[in-house]
Amino acid sequence: MPVMPTSRRQLVTFAAASAAGAALSVLPGAPALASSRRALRQMTDGPFYPPARWRAQWSDWDADLTRVQQGRETLVARGEHLGLSLVVADTAGRLVDGAEVEIWQCDTMQHYRHPDVPREAADRTIRFDPGFQGFGAGRADARGELSFRTIRPVAYPGRTPHIHVKLRHVSFGEWTSQLFVAGDPGNARDFLWRNVPADDRAALEMRLAKPPAAAAAAEGPSLAWVTRHELVVPA
């Protein structure tokens, strides 16, 4: 997805914007948004960030990672579907208007969508979930908000469940990090999590909640989880 820089940054505090009214992108039942006011711990892309030249071969990299169009058929991702509502703000409490946000993660079969990950195993069976995009992108609105539909991340050998996130905006450049599931027992064994200072961990922890029944079944397969998380970037 091409980056379309914007020079505008909202100079309103998050608290004031929240009081102005609920945004459409906020998922019913999502936990209250906690603000750590500490920037996301910056991390590397890792080995499975799908390169743009490879993504350009397909057009289905939208904010809904749980549906893949294959001809006339819509494939649906396996796993527990997650409504991920995000707010982009800086360490001074200002909302960021127009930030580009990308996420990527492995599927329930523990594989990423990446050119270095073979589609088939030696016995010709498919190695990954064909109904999961693996990568998605969106852009924050004037309130710094956007939403993704994805799956609850799963562990794979050596790593606790996590979602990679990359943000771009003319005001702060590019910022890459990872989001972890708060309280997951695998966090304590994860080498990246252990290297995050205790004071920086709250900014990386997604607190998942069960959605109301109406929200869970609003669109297609039920949402099993929802969360609302603030992505804090440098001021």
VENNORHU-V727372 format. One record per pair of residues at least 12 apart in sequence whose ideal C-beta (glycine too) atoms are under 7 Angstrom apart, sorted by the first residue. I is the first residue (numbers start at 1). J is the second residue. D is the distance in whole Angstrom. If there is no record, write none. Layout:
i=I j=J d=D
i=I j=J d=D
//
This chain:
i=1 j=61 d=7
i=1 j=137 d=5
i=3 j=100 d=6
i=3 j=168 d=5
i=5 j=170 d=4
i=6 j=97 d=7
i=6 j=98 d=4
i=6 j=170 d=6
i=7 j=170 d=6
i=8 j=97 d=5
i=8 j=98 d=6
i=9 j=94 d=6
i=9 j=96 d=6
i=9 j=97 d=6
i=9 j=171 d=5
i=10 j=94 d=6
i=10 j=95 d=4
i=10 j=96 d=7
i=10 j=97 d=5
i=10 j=142 d=7
i=10 j=144 d=6
i=11 j=94 d=6
i=12 j=94 d=7
i=12 j=95 d=6
i=13 j=93 d=5
i=13 j=94 d=7
i=14 j=35 d=6
i=14 j=87 d=7
i=14 j=89 d=5
i=14 j=93 d=5
i=14 j=95 d=6
i=17 j=95 d=6
i=17 j=143 d=5
i=23 j=143 d=5
i=23 j=145 d=5
i=25 j=85 d=6
i=25 j=145 d=5
i=25 j=146 d=6
i=25 j=147 d=4
i=26 j=85 d=5
i=26 j=228 d=6
i=27 j=83 d=4
i=27 j=85 d=5
i=27 j=147 d=7
i=27 j=211 d=7
i=27 j=215 d=6
i=27 j=226 d=5
i=27 j=228 d=7
i=28 j=211 d=6
i=28 j=212 d=6
i=28 j=215 d=4
i=29 j=209 d=6
i=29 j=210 d=7
i=29 j=211 d=4
i=29 j=212 d=5
i=29 j=215 d=5
i=29 j=226 d=5
i=30 j=85 d=5
i=30 j=209 d=6
i=30 j=226 d=4
i=30 j=227 d=6
i=30 j=228 d=4
i=31 j=207 d=5
i=31 j=209 d=5
i=31 j=227 d=6
i=31 j=228 d=6
i=33 j=87 d=6
i=33 j=228 d=5
i=33 j=230 d=6
i=35 j=230 d=6
i=36 j=202 d=4
i=36 j=203 d=4
i=36 j=232 d=6
i=37 j=91 d=6
i=37 j=93 d=7
i=37 j=232 d=7
i=38 j=91 d=7
i=38 j=199 d=7
i=38 j=200 d=6
i=38 j=203 d=5
i=38 j=232 d=6
i=39 j=91 d=6
i=39 j=203 d=7
i=39 j=232 d=5
i=39 j=233 d=6
i=39 j=234 d=5
i=40 j=175 d=7
i=40 j=177 d=4
i=40 j=203 d=5
i=40 j=204 d=7
i=40 j=231 d=6
i=40 j=232 d=6
i=40 j=233 d=7
i=41 j=177 d=6
i=41 j=196 d=5
i=41 j=200 d=5
i=41 j=203 d=7
i=41 j=204 d=6
i=42 j=175 d=6
i=42 j=176 d=6
i=42 j=177 d=6
i=43 j=176 d=6
i=43 j=177 d=5
i=43 j=178 d=6
i=43 j=192 d=7
i=44 j=176 d=7
i=45 j=176 d=6
i=46 j=164 d=6
i=48 j=104 d=7
i=48 j=112 d=4
i=48 j=114 d=5
i=49 j=104 d=6
i=49 j=164 d=7
i=50 j=104 d=7
i=50 j=113 d=6
i=50 j=114 d=5
i=50 j=135 d=5
i=54 j=115 d=5
i=55 j=135 d=7
i=60 j=133 d=6
i=61 j=133 d=6
i=61 j=135 d=6
i=61 j=136 d=6
i=61 j=137 d=6
i=62 j=136 d=6
i=63 j=136 d=5
i=63 j=137 d=7
i=63 j=138 d=4
i=63 j=147 d=7
i=63 j=148 d=5
i=63 j=149 d=7
i=64 j=136 d=7
i=64 j=149 d=5
i=65 j=77 d=7
i=65 j=132 d=6
i=65 j=133 d=4
i=65 j=134 d=7
i=65 j=136 d=5
i=65 j=148 d=7
i=65 j=149 d=7
i=65 j=150 d=4
i=66 j=81 d=6
i=66 j=132 d=7
i=66 j=149 d=5
i=66 j=150 d=6
i=66 j=151 d=7
i=68 j=130 d=6
i=68 j=131 d=5
i=68 j=132 d=7
i=68 j=133 d=6
i=75 j=130 d=5
i=75 j=131 d=4
i=76 j=131 d=5
i=76 j=220 d=7
i=76 j=221 d=6
i=77 j=129 d=6
i=77 j=131 d=5
i=77 j=132 d=4
i=77 j=151 d=6
i=78 j=108 d=5
i=78 j=129 d=5
i=78 j=131 d=7
i=79 j=108 d=4
i=79 j=151 d=4
i=79 j=152 d=6
i=79 j=154 d=7
i=80 j=151 d=6
i=80 j=152 d=4
i=80 j=224 d=4
i=80 j=225 d=6
i=81 j=149 d=7
i=81 j=151 d=6
i=81 j=221 d=6
i=81 j=222 d=7
i=81 j=223 d=5
i=81 j=224 d=6
i=82 j=150 d=5
i=82 j=151 d=6
i=82 j=152 d=5
i=82 j=224 d=7
i=82 j=225 d=5
i=82 j=227 d=7
i=83 j=147 d=7
i=83 j=149 d=6
i=83 j=211 d=7
i=83 j=223 d=5
i=83 j=226 d=4
i=84 j=147 d=7
i=84 j=148 d=4
i=84 j=150 d=6
i=84 j=227 d=6
i=85 j=147 d=5
i=85 j=227 d=7
i=85 j=228 d=4
i=86 j=101 d=7
i=86 j=145 d=7
i=86 j=146 d=6
i=86 j=147 d=7
i=86 j=229 d=6
i=86 j=231 d=6
i=87 j=144 d=5
i=87 j=145 d=5
i=87 j=230 d=5
i=87 j=231 d=7
i=88 j=101 d=7
i=88 j=140 d=5
i=88 j=144 d=4
i=88 j=167 d=7
i=88 j=231 d=5
i=88 j=233 d=7
i=89 j=144 d=6
i=89 j=230 d=6
i=89 j=232 d=6
i=90 j=232 d=7
i=90 j=233 d=5
i=90 j=234 d=7
i=90 j=235 d=4
i=91 j=232 d=6
i=91 j=234 d=6
i=91 j=235 d=5
i=92 j=235 d=4
i=95 j=143 d=6
i=95 j=144 d=3
i=96 j=140 d=6
i=96 j=144 d=5
i=96 j=169 d=6
i=96 j=171 d=7
i=96 j=233 d=7
i=97 j=140 d=7
i=97 j=142 d=5
i=97 j=144 d=6
i=98 j=139 d=6
i=98 j=140 d=6
i=98 j=169 d=7
i=99 j=140 d=4
i=99 j=167 d=5
i=99 j=168 d=7
i=99 j=169 d=4
i=100 j=137 d=7
i=100 j=139 d=5
i=100 j=167 d=7
i=100 j=168 d=4
i=100 j=169 d=7
i=101 j=137 d=7
i=101 j=138 d=6
i=101 j=140 d=7
i=101 j=146 d=6
i=101 j=165 d=7
i=101 j=167 d=5
i=102 j=135 d=7
i=102 j=137 d=5
i=102 j=166 d=4
i=103 j=136 d=6
i=103 j=148 d=6
i=103 j=150 d=7
i=103 j=163 d=5
i=103 j=164 d=6
i=103 j=165 d=5
i=104 j=134 d=6
i=104 j=135 d=4
i=104 j=164 d=5
i=105 j=134 d=7
i=105 j=150 d=7
i=105 j=153 d=5
i=105 j=163 d=5
i=105 j=164 d=6
i=106 j=154 d=7
i=106 j=156 d=6
i=107 j=128 d=5
i=107 j=129 d=4
i=107 j=132 d=4
i=107 j=134 d=6
i=108 j=129 d=6
i=108 j=151 d=7
i=108 j=154 d=6
i=109 j=127 d=7
i=109 j=128 d=5
i=109 j=129 d=6
i=110 j=154 d=7
i=110 j=156 d=4
i=111 j=127 d=6
i=111 j=128 d=4
i=112 j=134 d=6
i=113 j=128 d=7
i=113 j=133 d=7
i=113 j=134 d=3
i=113 j=135 d=6
i=132 j=151 d=7
i=136 j=148 d=6
i=136 j=150 d=7
i=152 j=208 d=7
i=152 j=224 d=7
i=152 j=225 d=5
i=153 j=181 d=7
i=155 j=186 d=5
i=159 j=190 d=6
i=160 j=180 d=6
i=160 j=184 d=6
i=160 j=186 d=3
i=160 j=187 d=5
i=160 j=189 d=7
i=160 j=190 d=4
i=160 j=193 d=6
i=161 j=181 d=5
i=161 j=184 d=6
i=161 j=186 d=7
i=162 j=178 d=5
i=162 j=179 d=6
i=162 j=180 d=5
i=163 j=178 d=7
i=163 j=179 d=5
i=164 j=178 d=5
i=165 j=177 d=6
i=165 j=178 d=7
i=165 j=179 d=6
i=165 j=231 d=7
i=167 j=231 d=6
i=167 j=233 d=6
i=172 j=233 d=5
i=172 j=234 d=5
i=175 j=233 d=5
i=177 j=204 d=7
i=178 j=192 d=7
i=178 j=204 d=7
i=179 j=204 d=6
i=179 j=206 d=5
i=179 j=229 d=7
i=180 j=193 d=6
i=180 j=204 d=5
i=180 j=205 d=6
i=180 j=206 d=7
i=181 j=206 d=6
i=181 j=208 d=6
i=182 j=205 d=4
i=182 j=206 d=6
i=182 j=207 d=5
i=203 j=232 d=6
i=206 j=227 d=5
i=206 j=229 d=5
i=207 j=227 d=6
i=208 j=225 d=4
i=208 j=227 d=5
i=209 j=225 d=7
i=209 j=226 d=6
i=209 j=227 d=7
i=210 j=225 d=7
i=211 j=223 d=5
i=211 j=226 d=5
//
